Amino acid sequence: MTLEFRVPPEEDRERVLDVQQSAFGTQPAWRERVGPHIRLDRYVCAYDDGRMVATALSHPLTQFFGGAELPCAGIAGVAGMPDARGKGAGGALMAELLRQRRDAGDVFSTLYPATVAVYRKLGYEIAGSFTELAAPLRALPRSGGEELELETVRDDSALADMQACFRSWAAGHNGPVWFADEFWWRARILRLMEPDAVAQIVLARTKSGELEGYACYQRGAREGFGIDPSCTQLIARTRRAAAALFTYFGGYHSVGDKMTWHGPPHEPLATLLTESRSVTRSFEFPWMSRLLDVPAAIETRGYAEVDGECTIAVDDPMFEANRGPFRVEAKAGRVTVEPAERATGDPIPIGLLSSMFTGYLSANDLVRLGAADRDDPALPVLARLFAGPPPWSPDFF
C-alpha cells in the first residue's frame, strides 16, 4: 500500500462520507443533515492509488487547564475502509495529521478513542472523561436561586451570552473545550438541526441581565407521555444559578422520572440535592490526550501560585524536539521551560506525561506504573504543578 495524504477537494465530499458511513454505520439521515456542512479543509485523507481509504479531521479548538486555554487539535472522524484496516493506513494518517497540527501551532491534542491501543502507539493516553450523570427528578430541590430570573427560549437568540458564560465557567475546570464554530453550537449543543428534537434552553439571569447559568435540554429517551430532561450542557457559574436550574427541572417531577446532564465524575452540584447519593453515573467515556509541543504546552498551561524547579526528559518517538531534557522553573505560578544538559530521572513516556499534565494521573501514579523512581527529585515539583480538579469535559466530539 502506497499512501498519499492530502486535504480532500469538494468533489471528494461524498467519498469522505462514504468512508465514514462504512466505518461507523452512520444513519442516512445524519449524512443528509450534516454532510453538506462538514469542513473539508479540516480533513486530511489517505489515498491509495487514487482511492480514498481513510479519513481524519482536526477541530480547531482550545482546551482549558489551570484557567488557561491551550491551542488544541480535537481529533475526530478517524475512519478507514474495511479492506484497508490493519494495514497501517490509519496510524500513518494520524501521524501525518499530528505533524501538520504541531507545525500549525497546536500544542496539545485530545480525542475520543474507538480503540485505545491504536492511539497509545501514537503517544496518547487516557487523560479525562465525558460523564453523563443522572438524578431522580423528585430528589431535586423545590426552591433555590429565587433572586435570579429564569427564561426559556427555543432558538439561538441568547447564543452570544451563553458562549460568554461558558468561557467564564470553563476557566475554573480542567478539560472543557471551546469551539468558536457557531455551527457546532447550533448543531451539537442547541440541537437546532435535528428535525425530531425540540430544543429548549433555560437561562438564569440576574436582575441586571447578566447570565449566571443556562441549560440546553431535550425530552430524553423516555417512551410515551412525559419528559425526562436530557441536558447537552448544564452550566452554572454560581451556587444560586445551579439551585435555580435544578429547581426548574424539579418542576418536571409529575411528568418524568429523572434528568441527565454532563458533569465531573465527582459532581459538587450533588450537594444541592436532597440526597447527594441520588446522583449516579449513567454513562462514561474516557478521552485521550497527547502533548504535541512539550515546552510550549507546559508554559501555556495555567497553574496555582507554586514555586520550584526540576529537570525532565521525555520519551517521544514521534517528535524529537519533545524529548528534552528540559529545565522547568515555576515562580509564583509562572512557568518557563528551557533546554537542560541532563535530566535527573529516566525519560517520562509522552502518554503518561500528557495524562499527568491534565491532572488525570498524579506524580505518584508514575511511580506505581514504573515510569519514575520514587526518589526522582522532579516528582514533588511536578506534583505541585499538575495538582487540581479532575479533568473532564461536557462536550463529546
C-alpha positions as CSV (number, residue, x, y, z in Angstrom):
1,M,0.0,0.0,0.0
2,T,1.5,3.3,-1.2
3,L,-0.3,6.2,0.6
4,E,-0.7,9.8,-0.3
5,F,-2.1,12.3,2.2
6,R,-4.0,15.4,1.2
7,V,-6.9,17.6,2.0
8,P,-9.9,16.3,0.1
9,P,-11.3,18.6,-2.6
10,E,-15.0,19.4,-2.9
11,E,-15.5,16.7,-5.4
12,D,-14.5,14.1,-2.8
13,R,-17.1,15.2,-0.2
14,E,-19.3,12.2,-0.9
15,R,-16.3,9.9,-0.7
16,V,-15.4,11.2,2.7
17,L,-19.0,10.5,3.8
18,D,-18.8,7.0,2.2
19,V,-15.7,6.1,4.2
20,Q,-17.3,7.3,7.5
21,Q,-20.5,5.6,6.8
22,S,-18.7,2.3,6.0
23,A,-16.6,2.6,9.2
24,F,-19.2,3.9,11.7
25,G,-22.5,2.8,10.2
26,T,-23.9,6.3,10.4
27,Q,-27.6,6.7,9.5
28,P,-28.6,8.2,6.1
29,A,-30.5,10.9,8.0
30,W,-27.3,12.1,9.7
31,R,-25.4,12.1,6.4
32,E,-28.1,14.1,4.7
33,R,-28.3,16.6,7.6
34,V,-24.6,17.1,8.4
35,G,-22.8,16.1,5.2
36,P,-23.3,19.4,3.4
37,H,-21.8,21.3,6.4
38,I,-18.6,19.3,7.1
39,R,-15.5,21.4,6.7
40,L,-13.3,19.6,4.2
41,D,-10.4,22.0,4.9
42,R,-10.2,20.4,8.4
43,Y,-9.7,16.9,7.0
44,V,-6.6,15.0,5.9
45,C,-7.3,11.8,3.9
46,A,-5.2,8.9,2.9
47,Y,-5.4,7.8,-0.8
48,D,-4.1,4.5,-2.1
49,D,-3.5,4.7,-5.9
50,G,-6.1,7.5,-6.1
51,R,-8.7,5.7,-3.9
52,M,-9.6,7.3,-0.6
53,V,-9.1,4.6,2.1
54,A,-9.0,6.6,5.4
55,T,-10.1,10.0,6.8
56,A,-9.3,12.1,9.8
57,L,-10.1,15.6,10.9
58,S,-8.9,18.1,13.4
59,H,-11.3,20.6,15.0
60,P,-9.6,23.9,15.7
61,L,-10.4,24.4,19.4
62,T,-8.8,25.4,22.7
63,Q,-8.9,23.3,25.9
64,F,-8.9,24.7,29.4
65,F,-6.2,23.7,32.0
66,G,-5.5,25.7,35.1
67,G,-7.5,28.6,33.9
68,A,-5.6,28.9,30.7
69,E,-6.6,27.9,27.1
70,L,-4.3,25.7,25.1
71,P,-4.4,25.6,21.3
72,C,-5.7,22.0,20.8
73,A,-6.2,19.7,17.9
74,G,-9.5,18.0,18.6
75,I,-9.2,14.8,16.5
76,A,-12.4,13.2,15.1
77,G,-13.7,11.4,12.1
78,V,-10.8,8.9,12.1
79,A,-12.2,6.2,9.8
80,G,-11.0,3.6,7.4
81,M,-12.5,1.4,4.7
82,P,-12.9,-2.2,6.0
83,D,-10.5,-3.6,3.5
84,A,-7.8,-1.1,4.5
85,R,-7.9,-1.8,8.2
86,G,-4.9,-3.5,9.8
87,K,-2.6,-2.3,7.0
88,G,-1.2,0.8,8.7
89,A,-3.2,3.4,6.8
90,G,-5.0,4.8,9.9
91,G,-1.8,5.1,12.0
92,A,0.1,6.7,9.2
93,L,-2.7,9.2,8.5
94,M,-2.9,10.1,12.2
95,A,0.9,10.6,12.4
96,E,0.7,12.9,9.4
97,L,-2.2,14.9,10.8
98,L,-0.4,15.4,14.1
99,R,2.7,16.6,12.4
100,Q,0.6,19.1,10.5
101,R,-1.2,20.3,13.6
102,R,2.1,20.7,15.5
103,D,3.5,22.8,12.7
104,A,0.3,24.9,12.7
105,G,0.8,25.8,16.4
106,D,-1.3,23.3,18.3
107,V,0.5,22.4,21.5
108,F,-2.0,19.7,22.6
109,S,-4.4,17.2,21.2
110,T,-7.5,15.4,22.5
111,L,-9.7,12.7,21.0
112,Y,-12.4,10.2,22.0
113,P,-11.0,6.8,21.0
114,A,-12.9,4.0,19.4
115,T,-10.0,1.8,20.4
116,V,-7.3,2.7,23.0
117,A,-4.4,0.6,21.7
118,V,-4.1,2.3,18.4
119,Y,-3.8,5.8,19.9
120,R,-1.4,4.7,22.7
121,K,1.0,3.7,19.9
122,L,0.8,7.4,18.7
123,G,1.6,8.8,22.2
124,Y,-1.9,9.3,23.5
125,E,-3.1,8.3,27.0
126,I,-6.4,8.4,28.9
127,A,-6.5,11.9,30.3
128,G,-10.1,12.8,31.3
129,S,-13.7,11.8,31.0
130,F,-17.0,12.7,29.4
131,T,-19.5,11.6,32.0
132,E,-23.3,11.6,32.0
133,L,-24.9,12.0,35.4
134,A,-28.5,11.2,36.3
135,A,-30.7,12.1,39.3
136,P,-34.4,11.4,40.1
137,L,-36.5,14.5,39.5
138,R,-38.0,14.1,43.0
139,A,-34.5,14.4,44.5
140,L,-34.0,17.9,43.0
141,P,-34.6,20.9,45.2
142,R,-38.0,22.6,45.1
143,S,-36.6,26.0,45.7
144,G,-33.4,28.0,45.3
145,G,-32.0,30.8,43.3
146,E,-35.1,32.9,43.6
147,E,-33.1,36.1,43.2
148,L,-32.4,35.1,39.6
149,E,-34.8,35.3,36.7
150,L,-35.4,32.3,34.5
151,E,-36.3,32.5,30.8
152,T,-36.9,29.7,28.4
153,V,-36.1,30.1,24.7
154,R,-36.1,27.8,21.7
155,D,-33.7,29.4,19.3
156,D,-30.2,30.9,19.3
157,S,-31.1,34.4,20.3
158,A,-29.0,34.1,23.5
159,L,-26.1,32.3,21.9
160,A,-23.6,35.2,22.5
161,D,-24.4,35.4,26.2
162,M,-24.3,31.6,26.5
163,Q,-20.8,31.5,24.9
164,A,-19.5,34.2,27.2
165,C,-21.0,32.4,30.3
166,F,-19.4,29.2,29.2
167,R,-15.9,30.7,28.8
168,S,-16.1,32.3,32.2
169,W,-17.3,29.0,33.7
170,A,-14.7,26.8,31.9
171,A,-11.7,28.7,33.3
172,G,-12.5,27.1,36.7
173,H,-12.2,23.5,35.3
174,N,-9.6,21.2,33.7
175,G,-10.6,19.8,30.4
176,P,-13.6,21.8,28.9
177,V,-13.1,22.6,25.2
178,W,-14.0,25.8,23.5
179,F,-15.5,25.7,20.0
180,A,-15.7,29.1,18.3
181,D,-17.6,27.5,15.4
182,E,-21.2,28.5,15.7
183,F,-22.3,25.5,13.6
184,W,-21.0,23.3,16.4
185,W,-23.1,25.2,18.9
186,R,-26.3,25.2,16.8
187,A,-26.0,21.5,15.8
188,R,-24.4,19.8,18.8
189,I,-25.4,21.9,21.8
190,L,-28.6,23.7,20.9
191,R,-29.7,20.8,18.7
192,L,-31.4,23.2,16.3
193,M,-30.7,21.0,13.2
194,E,-32.4,17.8,14.4
195,P,-36.0,17.6,13.0
196,D,-37.3,15.4,15.8
197,A,-35.7,17.2,18.7
198,V,-37.5,20.1,20.4
199,A,-34.6,22.3,21.5
200,Q,-35.2,24.1,24.8
201,I,-32.8,26.4,26.6
202,V,-33.4,27.8,30.1
203,L,-31.4,30.9,31.1
204,A,-30.7,32.1,34.6
205,R,-30.1,35.8,34.7
206,T,-29.5,38.4,37.4
207,K,-31.9,41.4,37.7
208,S,-29.4,43.4,35.6
209,G,-29.5,40.8,32.8
210,E,-26.1,39.0,33.4
211,L,-26.2,35.3,32.6
212,E,-25.1,33.2,35.5
213,G,-26.1,29.9,34.1
214,Y,-28.0,28.0,31.5
215,A,-29.1,24.6,30.4
216,C,-29.8,23.2,26.9
217,Y,-32.1,20.2,27.0
218,Q,-34.4,17.9,25.1
219,R,-37.1,15.4,26.1
220,G,-34.7,12.5,26.5
221,A,-35.2,8.8,25.6
222,R,-38.5,8.5,27.6
223,E,-41.2,6.5,25.9
224,G,-44.8,7.6,25.9
225,F,-46.1,10.6,27.8
226,G,-43.9,12.9,29.8
227,I,-40.3,14.2,29.7
228,D,-37.0,13.2,31.3
229,P,-34.9,16.3,30.7
230,S,-31.6,15.4,29.0
231,C,-29.1,18.3,29.0
232,T,-26.4,18.7,26.4
233,Q,-25.0,21.4,28.7
234,L,-25.8,22.5,32.2
235,I,-23.6,25.4,33.1
236,A,-23.7,27.2,36.4
237,R,-21.2,29.9,37.4
238,T,-22.6,30.3,40.9
239,R,-24.4,28.2,43.5
240,R,-27.6,30.1,43.1
241,A,-27.6,29.5,39.3
242,A,-27.2,25.8,39.9
243,A,-30.0,25.9,42.5
244,A,-32.3,27.8,40.1
245,L,-31.7,25.4,37.3
246,F,-32.2,22.3,39.4
247,T,-35.4,23.8,40.9
248,Y,-36.6,24.4,37.3
249,F,-36.0,20.8,36.3
250,G,-37.6,19.6,39.6
251,G,-40.8,21.1,38.3
252,Y,-41.0,18.1,35.9
253,H,-41.3,15.6,38.7
254,S,-45.0,15.0,38.0
255,V,-44.4,14.1,34.3
256,G,-41.0,12.5,34.4
257,D,-38.6,10.3,36.4
258,K,-35.1,11.6,36.0
259,M,-32.9,14.2,34.5
260,T,-29.4,13.8,33.0
261,W,-26.5,16.2,32.4
262,H,-22.8,16.1,31.9
263,G,-20.5,16.9,34.8
264,P,-17.3,15.8,36.5
265,P,-17.2,12.2,37.9
266,H,-17.4,13.6,41.4
267,E,-20.1,16.3,40.9
268,P,-20.0,19.0,43.5
269,L,-23.5,20.1,42.5
270,A,-24.8,16.8,44.0
271,T,-24.6,18.6,47.4
272,L,-27.6,20.7,46.3
273,L,-29.9,17.6,46.1
274,T,-31.9,16.2,49.0
275,E,-29.7,13.1,48.8
276,S,-26.2,13.6,47.3
277,R,-26.0,9.8,46.7
278,S,-29.0,10.2,44.3
279,V,-26.6,11.4,41.6
280,T,-25.3,8.4,39.6
281,R,-23.1,8.0,36.6
282,S,-25.3,6.7,33.7
283,F,-22.6,6.8,31.1
284,E,-18.8,7.5,31.0
285,F,-16.4,7.7,28.0
286,P,-12.7,8.5,28.6
287,W,-10.9,10.8,26.4
288,M,-7.2,10.6,25.5
289,S,-4.7,13.4,25.1
290,R,-1.2,14.0,23.8
291,L,1.3,16.8,24.2
292,L,2.3,17.9,20.7
293,D,4.8,20.6,21.8
294,V,6.0,19.8,25.4
295,P,7.8,23.1,26.2
296,A,5.1,25.3,24.7
297,A,2.3,23.3,26.4
298,I,3.9,23.4,29.8
299,E,4.5,27.2,29.5
300,T,1.0,27.9,28.2
301,R,-0.9,25.9,30.9
302,G,-2.3,27.7,33.9
303,Y,-1.0,26.9,37.5
304,A,-1.6,27.7,41.1
305,E,0.9,30.1,42.7
306,V,3.6,27.4,43.2
307,D,7.4,27.7,43.1
308,G,10.0,25.1,42.3
309,E,12.2,23.8,39.6
310,C,13.2,20.4,38.1
311,T,14.6,18.8,35.0
312,I,12.8,16.2,33.0
313,A,13.4,14.2,29.8
314,V,10.6,12.8,27.7
315,D,10.3,9.5,25.7
316,D,8.5,10.7,22.5
317,P,9.3,8.5,19.4
318,M,7.4,10.8,17.1
319,F,8.8,14.3,17.9
320,E,12.5,14.6,18.7
321,A,12.0,18.2,19.9
322,N,9.8,16.9,22.7
323,R,12.5,14.7,24.2
324,G,14.5,17.3,26.1
325,P,16.0,17.3,28.6
326,F,14.2,20.4,29.9
327,R,14.6,22.6,32.9
328,V,11.1,23.5,34.2
329,E,11.0,26.5,36.6
330,A,7.9,27.9,38.4
331,K,7.8,31.2,40.1
332,A,4.5,32.2,41.7
333,G,2.8,30.0,39.1
334,R,4.6,31.4,36.1
335,V,6.4,28.6,34.4
336,T,9.3,28.7,32.0
337,V,10.9,25.7,30.1
338,E,14.5,25.8,28.9
339,P,16.8,23.2,27.5
340,A,18.9,21.4,30.1
341,E,22.1,19.4,30.0
342,R,20.6,16.3,31.5
343,A,17.6,15.1,33.5
344,T,17.7,13.8,37.0
345,G,15.5,10.8,36.2
346,D,14.6,8.4,33.4
347,P,12.6,9.9,30.4
348,I,8.8,10.0,31.1
349,P,6.7,8.4,28.3
350,I,4.9,11.1,26.4
351,G,1.5,9.5,27.0
352,L,1.9,9.3,30.8
353,L,3.3,12.9,30.9
354,S,0.2,14.0,28.9
355,S,-2.1,12.3,31.4
356,M,-0.3,13.9,34.3
357,F,-0.4,17.2,32.6
358,T,-4.2,17.2,32.6
359,G,-4.4,16.1,36.2
360,Y,-5.7,12.6,35.4
361,L,-2.6,10.9,36.7
362,S,-0.5,12.0,39.7
363,A,3.2,12.1,40.1
364,N,2.9,9.2,42.5
365,D,1.0,7.3,39.8
366,L,4.1,7.5,37.6
367,V,6.0,5.6,40.3
368,R,3.2,3.0,40.6
369,L,3.3,2.5,36.9
370,G,7.0,2.0,36.8
371,A,7.6,5.2,34.8
372,A,9.6,7.1,37.5
373,D,11.7,6.3,40.6
374,R,10.3,7.3,43.9
375,D,13.3,9.3,44.8
376,D,13.3,11.3,41.5
377,P,13.7,15.0,42.7
378,A,11.4,16.1,39.8
379,L,8.3,14.4,41.2
380,P,7.5,16.8,44.1
381,V,7.6,19.8,41.7
382,L,5.5,18.0,39.0
383,A,3.0,17.0,41.7
384,R,2.5,20.7,42.8
385,L,2.3,21.9,39.2
386,F,-0.3,19.5,38.0
387,A,-2.5,19.2,41.1
388,G,-6.1,20.3,40.6
389,P,-9.6,19.2,39.9
390,P,-10.1,16.0,37.9
391,P,-10.2,16.6,34.2
392,W,-13.5,16.3,32.4
393,S,-15.4,17.8,29.5
394,P,-19.1,18.4,28.9
395,D,-18.7,18.0,25.1
396,F,-18.2,14.9,23.0
397,F,-16.6,15.2,19.6
